[in-house]
């Protein structure tokens, strides 16, 4: 929702070997339009280059936990969301979700 978000949803998907391009295509075509409608633009989306491979990480910012929960509940009710879940299920081998909080350091103000 915001690039100066106090709450960040950090989600990591592990994708089947040699299926990254297919996952990115499915995510962009089916998930992203729904995500943008309810979550706004992501802070970023990345693939792993070093360490555990075959991973996609995306980050979404929220002003507070209530907004995080509200936006996800609305997204989950969208009639287009199940198409993404169905199309991506065979591509994802693991998923991890973290909610992280911004640290307001005086030196960064």
C-alpha positions, -999 to 999 in steps of 0.1 A, spaced: 0 0 0 28 24 9 65 27 4 69 40 39 50 12 54 53 4 91 41 -32 84 55 -53 56 42 -86 44 72 -105 32 62 -136 14 85 -163 -1 74 -190 -25 97 -219 -34 90 -229 -70 94 -263 -86 127 -267 -104 126 -252 -139 91 -238 -134 100 -202 -124 91 -187 -158 57 -204 -157 51 -193 -122 60 -157 -130 37 -158 -160 8 -172 -139 14 -148 -111 15 -117 -134 -16 -127 -154 -39 -141 -127 -27 -129 -92 -13 -95 -99 -46 -79 -112 -64 -90 -81 -35 -81 -58 -33 -46 -72 -70 -41 -67 -69 -49 -30 -32 -46 -18 -20 -18 -41 15 -19 -57 40 -42 -41 72 -27 -25 90 -52 -47 92 -87 -62 125 -106 -64 139 -140 -73 168 -156 -55 202 -156 -70 224 -168 -41 214 -191 -12 182 -212 -16 173 -211 -53 140 -213 -71 124 -187 -48 103 -157 -54 99 -130 -27 75 -102 -27 68 -74 -3 36 -55 3 34 -25 27 5 -17 51 -1 11 75 -12 -14 103 -23 -50 110 -60 -41 106 -54 -29 70 -33 -60 62 -62 -83 74 -89 -62 57 -71 -61 24 -63 -99 24 -99 -108 34 -113 -87 5 -88 -102 -20 -97 -137 -9 -133 -130 -16 -126 -118 -52 -142 -141 -77 -110 -141 -98 -87 -152 -70 -94 -189 -72 -82 -190 -108 -47 -180 -96 -48 -205 -68 -57 -233 -92 -32 -223 -119 -3 -220 -94 -9 -248 -70 13 -274 -89 42 -249 -93 47 -240 -56 65 -264 -34 67 -243 -2 54 -209 10 65 -188 39 49 -156 51 64 -130 76 50 -98 88 78 -75 97 77 -41 114 97 -10 105 123 2 130 123 40 133 159 49 138 167 85 146 196 84 122 173 77 93 150 107 99 
